[in-house]
Amino acid sequence: MDTPGGRPSLTRADIIRQFIPDSPYVGHLGMQLIDMQPDTATLAMPFDEKLVTIGTTVHGGAIASLIDVAAAAAAWSDDTIPESMRGSTVSLNVAYLAPAERQDLRATARVLRRGRSLVYLDVEVQTSSGSPVAKGLVTYKLG
């Protein structure tokens, strides 16, 4: 949907809610948006054998992807009608705290600061029982 001037009339939150279930990569990893409020987003990634690196340990790349998508969702979680549909991760730092062994994971991203185009985010990844798995710091560019 567009406004009379050709600008999208959907908010950033509307756009990300549509993007997550339609993204082939997000779907491949089984990620689901659990909750989204302004400046926060929580995603789940159920355990699947295709996410294993060795034995029953979830691959670090899958965990990094969960952090990245959760951060993008939180960056897009406000009610602003964007001038552009563009966005990208500028920086992604991950600290792995413990292995995720055959575990469903949940990532909660929180906006630390919003600038004109850059959004700084903190992301915590936990098992379904609440044990910490990873911590991410993400810089995301809107527009």
N, C-alpha and C positions, 0 to 999 in steps of 0.2 A: 504494500500500500504506500502511496506517495501523497504528499501534500500538493496543493496547486503549483508550487514552485518546483516540483520534481524531487523534493527531499523526502526521504523515507519518513513515514509517520509512526513507525514502530520505535519503542524505546530500546535502549541497549539491553535491558533485561528481557524484553520480548524476543529480541534477536538471538540472544544466547540460549534462551529456553528452546527456540526452534533449532538452533545449530547443534546442540549436544546430541539429541536423539537421531539427527540426520547425518552426522559425521561418520563416514565409513571407518576411519581409524578409531574413533572413540567407541563405536559399536564393536569393532574387532576386539578391543580390550575389555568390553563388557561394562564400561563405565555408565553410571546413571546419576543424574542430578537428584539429590535427596532434598536439599533445601537451598533457597537463595533469598537473601534479604539485602537491602542496600549495603554494599561494602563487605559482604560475606557470602560464601558459597560452600556447600558441603556436597561432595561426590562420593559414591561408593564404587568399588571395583571388586566384584565377587571373585573368589579364587577360581581359577580354571587351569587345567593341565597345560594349556598353550602358553601360560604366563611363566612357566617354570624355567629356570636357568640350569639347575642341576638338582637331582633328588626331588625335593618338594619345596625348594626355595623360590619365591617369586623373584623374577629378574629385576635388577635395579633399573633397567631402562623402562620397564612397565611402571615402576613406582615413580620415576622421574616424569613420565608422561602423565600420570595421575596428578602430580604436583602442578605441571604445566597447565593442564585443562582446568583444574580447580582455580588456579590463579586467574586464568583468562575469564572464567565465569564470574569471579568476584570483581574483576576489573570492569566487566560489562554489566554489572548488577544494578546499576542505578536507573533512574527514570528519564535520563537525558535522551532526547531524540538526536542521534548522531548526524553529523554533516557528511560523514564518510563511513563506509562499511568495513574499513580497513583496521586491522589491529595485528600486533605481532609481539612475541616475546623478545625482549632485548637482552635479558640476562636471566640465567637460571642456575642457582647454586643449590646443591643437595648435600646434606649430611645424613648418611645412613647410620641409624642408631642401633638397629637390631635386625636380624633376618626375619622375614615374614615366611613362616613355614606353613604351607597349606592354609593360609589365612585369608579371609575376606578383609579388605582394607577400606578405610574411610579417610578422606582428606578434607580438611577444613581450611579454607583460605580467607584471610582477612586483609583488607586494605590498611596499610600503615599510613600512607599519604597519597593524595592525588595532586598532581601538578597539572599544568595546562594540557599536556599530552602524555606524560609518563605517570604510571601508577606503580607504587611500590607495595609489595605484598609479602605476607608471612604465611606459610602453609605448614600445617601439622598433619602427618600421616600416622594413623593408629590402626591396630587390629580391631576387629569387632568387639573384643573384650576390653579395649581401651589401652593396650600396651603400645608405647611409642615405637615407631618403625623408622621414620625419617622426618627431617625438617627441611623446608625449602625457603629460600629467599628469591623472589622473582621481581624483575622490572618488566612491565608490560607497556607497550606504546599503543595508544588509541589514535586513530586517524592517520 
